[in-house]
Each structure stands twice: as structure tokens, then as C-alpha cells.
Amino acid sequence: MNTAAPALTPTSRTLTWCLHLLIAGLLTLAAVRAVAAGGPRTGAVLTVAAGCALVYAAGPLLPAVRRSRHAAAGWLAAVGMAWLVLIALTADGVWVAFPLYFLQLHLLPRRAGLVAVVATALAAITAFTAHQGSFGPAAAIGPALGAAVAIAVVWGYQALYRESERRRKLIEELTATRADLAAAQHTAGVLAERERLAREIHDTLAQGLSSIQLLLRAAERALPETATNAARHVGQARRTAADNLAEARRFVAALTPPTLDDTTLSGALERLCATTSAHERLTARFHVTGEPVPLPTAHEVALLRVAQAALANTVRHAEATTAEVTLSYLGDRIALDVVDDGVGFDPALLPAAGSGGAGFGLAAMRTRAQSLGGTLTLETAPGRGTALAAQLPLEHS
């Protein structure tokens, strides 16, 4: 019976129809036996059985009974009253008590349902005893056993239903949590990619554009005096702009740096030092120590970017005359050292990372190293030059 109950599952719908058929069959049995017996109460039994069937059939058809527990209890009381009249007329109506147990346990709260089942069992026992004219164990065993079975079945089904609902809610929560986790991971990935692009732009395009600006300023100062010097500065600016254009195209194509396309990391660093020495008032020398081994692309890109940013900072801020760039293969790790003889500085006075100055460059270099499990250290003081060291671990098969 789906009265005042949650949405039915296929199993509960089948049980509901079985209950309908059971009540209809038992009421029909009582009516048939009354006709077969031919007693003086036959007409009354037929009338009451038909009335009980009609009252019962009205329940599933009334919207109020399906929506309201109070309306369902009232309908159940009407069915019970009709049944009491029936068992007063014939002992065959006692068997209708069994499906009534299920209705009471299903429609009423747990305590009220239990009380209703006990009262129905007592009424069935009393009516059967009255019709038999004497009390015996059989008169009590049948209704009592039926009540016990109904309680066990209904309460067991309700426990299973509650457990099923808990599992359904848990699955929904897990699904929602997984969706939230996926969204969080996506957001984290987007933020990480933005941070990576910020480092790439700062270490390549921003540094290159700064060099172009310095070169064009030098050309502007040289124009009134020497056209040759101005042309040289403009040519250097043009070459730097071409390099930056190549870097910009690399971002779009998501490829490795152009400086690593056709050479090793050592070759790229040597070319970087040569280019810096040719274009700037700084002598940059490159050294390699240890036995070279193949490096992961991520390590090569990170070390090249650190070297580019370090030399750019040296040119712009250190007022140095020489810089030593050393790539060291140390077996289980790779190290890059950039040492200059410039004016140095107080690390405590660095601008914040978000200000767009050298503070961001150092923070970006340190982030690059840490993202690959490495470290970046800086040693400097006013008047003592600057030494920057980046180390990355290597995995050996």
C-alpha cells in the first residue's frame, strides 16, 4: 500500500499489489464460506465484506490518504471498524487480520503501529474464541504468530530501506565531492599555468623588452654624435626584438625555448654568455664541470631561464664588469652558479615579488627550482658582488 509513503520502488510496488490481492482474496473467502454455510447471517456477512472491500479500495484512490499520515490513520481506522463487524459475524474474517498487520505497521508510526498490531491480534483471538465457544492454544497461536511475522518483515524492510537511503545519500555526497575536487584541481591547474606563464614572460619577453629599451636609449644619446654607434645600438635592439618574437611564438606553440631547439643546455648557456658579452658592457664567461649527462627538458628550460634572469639582473642592477656562469654535473644533481663582481645589494631591501621588479625575478627563479624539487640560494652584500646558485635533483634509471 503506497498510502502516505515515499515513492515506491519496483519491489515495494509488487508487495503492495500482493497485499491488495491478499485482502481481496480473504474477504472473498469469508463471503463464499458464508454462502456455502447458508446460515442466517449470510446476507449480513456479504454486506459487511463488500463494505469492507469498498472502504479498503477507497484508500489508494483518495489523494488526501496518499499525502497525509493523519488521513491515512483515519482510513485505516475505518477499515478496522468494518473488519471488527465482520469478525463479529463470522470466524472466517479473522484471517484478514494478517494483511491488516502490514497496513498498520506501514502507515502508522512505529509505536502506534505496534500498539495497533497488538490490539488487532487480541481482537482476532477474542473473536475466534467466541465463535469456537472455548479458548485453546490454537486460537492464540495463529494471530500471535502472524503478528510476529508481520513485525519482523516490516521492520526488517524498513531497516533495509533506511540503509539504502543512507547509501544513496552517501553516493550523492561522494559524487558532489568528486565534482568539487575536480573543479578545485582545474582551478589549481589554471592558477599554476598562469604563474608559469608569468615567470616565462618575465624571464624572456620582459627582460628582452627592457634590453630593447636600454639599447634604444643608448642609440638616442649617440645619434647627435655618431651615427655608427646609433646604428649598432639599433641593430642590437632589432636582434633582441627578433629573439623576443621567437619566444612569443614558442608560447603559442607550447614548444621548448628556441635557444634549446638545436643545441644542448651547455651550448645555449655559452651562446647566452657570448651574446651578453657582445651586446652589453659585461664580460660573461661560461664554464662546465663534471661529466655531462642528458637532462630532462624541464630541467634545461628552468636552468636556462635562471641564467637569463640572473644575467639580466646583473646587467641592469649590478654595475659589474665580469660574470661567471658555471654549469656543474654533480652525479645526482645539476647545479648552475652565476657570480658577478658588481656592487651587490642588501637582500632585505628587495622589492616585493608582485611589484614587477627584481623581487619578482628572484621569486620566479626560486619557484622554478622548487617546482622541480630543487633549491635556489643567493649570497650578496653591498660592495661584495652577487653569487646565485640553483641546484636540481637528477633521477637515474
N, C-alpha and C positions, 0 to 999 in steps of 0.2 A: 504494500500500500504506500503510495507516494505522498500521503497527506502530511502537510507541514514538515516535509523532509527535504534534504538537499537534492540537487539534481541527480537523477538515477543513473547508475552505471548499467551496462548490459546484464550483469549478474543480479543486481538488485531488482531490475525490471522483471527478470524471469521469476524471481522469488515472489514478487508482488502478484503476478498473474497466477502463480501456483496457489497463493493464499486465496485469491478470488475464487478460483475453481474449487478449492477445498471447502470454503464456506458454502458455496452454491451446492456442492455435492452432498454435504452433511444436512443442509436444510431440505434438499430433495429427498434424501433418505428418510428423514423424520416424517415427511409428508406421505411418502409411499408406504411406509410401515403403518402409519395411522389408517390409510385407506385399506390396506390389507387386513388389519385387525378388525376394522368395521365397528369400533366402539362408539359410544355416544358422544365422545369428544372429537370425532374425526373432523367435523366441519370447523370447530374452533382451532384445531391443530393446523389445518390447511390455511385458515385465515391468518393466524399468527405467524406461521412460517413464511407465507407470502409477504406479510407486512414487514417481518424482519429482513427479508431479502431486499425489499424496496428501500427500507431505511439504510441498509448497508450500501446498496448500489448508488444512493444519492450522494454519499461522501465524495467519491472521486470526481463527481460532476460539479460540485459546488466550489467556486473559486475561493470563498472565504475559508473553507475547510483546508484547502491546499496551502493557504498563506498564513493562517493564524493557528497557533497552538491551542488557544482557548476555544476557538470554533471547532477544532478537531476533537478536543476533550468533550465538548457538548455533543458532537455527533457520536462519539464513542459511547457516551452515557445513554443516548437514545437507543443505540444498537444493543447495549447491555440490558436496558429495561425490556426491550422486545424479547431478548433471549431469556430473561427471567420468567416472563409469562410463558414462553414456550416450554421451559423445563418444568414449570408447574403443571403443564398439561400432559407432557409425555417424557418418559425417561430417555427416549432417543435423542432429545435435544441436548443432553449432557455433553455429547461428543463435540458440539460446536464450541465448547469451552477451549479446546486446544488451539484453534486459529485465533480465538479472542485473546489468548495469552500473547501471541505475537503482536497483535494490534496494540494492546495496552503497553507492552514494553517498547514498542517502536514510537508510539505517538506521545506518550507521557514522559515527564522527567523520571530519572532513574528511581528515586524513592517512591514517587506516586505510582509509577508503573509496577514496582514490586508489590506495593500495597494492593493495587487493583488485581494483580495476578493471584495473590493470596485470597482476596475476597471472592474472586471468581471460582477458585478451586474449592473453597468452603461451600459456596452456593451449589456447585456441581455435586459435591459429596452429599450435602444435605438433601438435594432433590433426588438423587439416586437412591439414597437410603429410604426416603419417604415413599418412593414408588415401589421399592422392594419390601417394605414393611419391616425391615430389620437392618441393623448395621453390621457389616462384616469388613474384613481387611480389603477385599476386592473393591468395595465401594470407595475406599480412600486411596488405594494404591494407584488406580488409573489416573484420576485427576491430579494427584500429587506428583506422580512421575511425569505426566505431560507438562505440568508447570515447571518442574526442574529442567526438563529438556529444553523447553522454550527459553527459560532464563539463560541457560548455558549457551544456546545457539545465538540468541540476540546479543547478549553481552560480548560473546566472542567475536561476532561480526562487527559490532561497534568498535571493539578494540582494534581489529584489523583495519577498519575504515579510518580510525584516528591515526594509526601508524602510517597508513597510505597517504593521508593528508600531510602528515609531518614530512614524509619523504618527498612528496610533491613540492611542498614549500621550500624544502632544503635544496632541491634540484633547481627551482626557480631562483633562489638566492645565489646558488653557485653559478648559474648561468649569467645572472646580472653582475656578479663579482668578476667573472671572467671577462665580460664585456667591458667593465670598468677598468680592469687590469690592461686589457688590450688598448683601450683608449689612452690610459696613462703611459703605456710603453710607446704608443705612437707619438704622444706629446713629447716624451723624453727624447725620442729619436729626432723629432723636428728641432727641439732645442739644441741637441748635440750637433746636428747638422748646421744649424745657424752659427753655433760657436765655432765649428770647424771652418766654415766659410769666412767668418770674421777674422780668424787667425790667418787664413790663406790670403785674404785681401790685404790685411795689414802687412804681412811679411813679403808680399810681392807687389801688388798694384800700388799700395800706398807708399812703400819705400821707393818704387820706381818713379812715381809721380813727384815725390819730394826731390829726387835726384834731378829730374827734368826741370823742376822749378829753380833749383840751385844753378844748374847749367845755363838756363836762360837768363838768370840774373847776372851771371858772370859775362855772358855774351852782351847783355845790355850795357854793362860797365865798360866792356872792351870796345864797343862799337865806335865811340868818338876817336879812339886812339889807333887800334889795329884791327883792320877788317879780317886779317888772317886768324887772329885769336878768336874773334867773334864767330867766324865760320867753323872753327874747331869745336867751340862750345855747342853751337847749334847742331853740328853733326853728332856729337855725343848725345845730345838731347834726343835727336831723331832715332839713334840706335836704341836708346833706353825706352823710348815710346814703342819701338817695334817689339822689344822684348816684353813689354807690358801687354801689348796686343796679343802676343803669343800666349801669355799667361791667361788673359781673359778668355781666349778661345779654348784653352785647356779646361777652365772651369765649366764651360758649356759642354764640352765633350767628355768631361769627367775622366780625363787621362792623367798620366803621371806628368811631372814637370817637364817642359821642353828641354831643360838642361840635362835631363837624365835619359832622354829618348835614345840617343846613340852613344852613350858613354857610361862609365861606371861612376860611382859616387866620388871616388878619388879624382877622376877626370873632371867631373863637374865642379868640385871644390877648387881644383887647380885653375880651371878656367875662370871661376869666380874671383880668385885672388889676382889673376892676371888682368882681368877686366877692371877690377877696382884699382889696381896699381896704375893702369893706363889712364883711367878717367878721373881719378881723384889725387889729391896731394897726400897720398898714403902709400907706403910700400907694404904690400901684403904678401907674405911668403907662406907656401903650403908645404907640409911635411906629412909623411906616412910612416908609422912604426908598426911592427908586428907582421904576421903573415895574413895577407888579405884573404877573406872568405866571402862567398856570396851572401848578400844581405837581403832581408825582406824589403819589398818596395816601400812599405810603411816606414821602416827604419831609415831608408835612404832619403825619402821625402822629408821626414822630420829633421834629420841632421842637416840636410841642405838648407832647409828653412831657418834653422837655428843659426847656421853660419851666415846666411844672407842678412838676417835681422841683426846679428851681432856686429858684422862689418858695417851695416848701415848706421847703427848707433855710434860706432867708432868714428865714422866719417863725420856725422852730424854733431856729435857732442864731445868727443874725447880730445880733439886737437892733437892727435897722435901723429907720429911720423912713420912708425912701423907697427905691423900687426902680424902675429904668428898664428897660423891656423894648422892644427895638428890633428890628424885622424889616427887613432890608435886601435889596433885589433888586439884585444886582451883575452882571447880564448872564449870565455863565457860571456863577454860583454864587449861592446864597441863604445869608444869614447871620442868626443870631439872637444878640443880645447881652443879657445880664441883668446890670445893675450896681446894687449897693446901697451904702449909706453906713454899713454895720454895723461891727462890731468886727473883722472879718477873722479870719484864723487862719493858723497855720503849716501848709502842705500836707504837710510831712514828718510831722506828728503825726496825720494822718488814720488812722482805724481801718482794718483790712484789709477787702477787699471782701466777704469771706464772713461778716463779723460782724453784718451786718444794719443797720448804721448808715449815716452819711453816706458812708462809704467805698464802700458798695455802690451808693448813688445816683449818685455821680460816675463810678464804673466802668461802671454801666449806661448813663449818658448818653454816655460815651466810646465804648462798644461800639455803641450805636445809630448814632452818627455814622460810625464806621469801617465798619460794615456797609454803608453807602451810599456809601462812598468818600470820606467827609468827615473833618473833624477837630474836636476839642473842646479848647479851651485854657482855663486857669484862672490868673488873676492875683490874688493876695491876699497880705496880710501882716497881722500883728496891729496893730489900730488904723487900718488903711487901707482898709477895705471890701473888697468882692469883685467881680471882673469875670469873667464866664463868657461865652465866645464859641464858638458852634457854626457851622461852615460846611459846606455840602453842595454838590457839583457839580451843574450842570444840563446836560442834553443837549438840544441844539436840532436840530430837523429841518431 
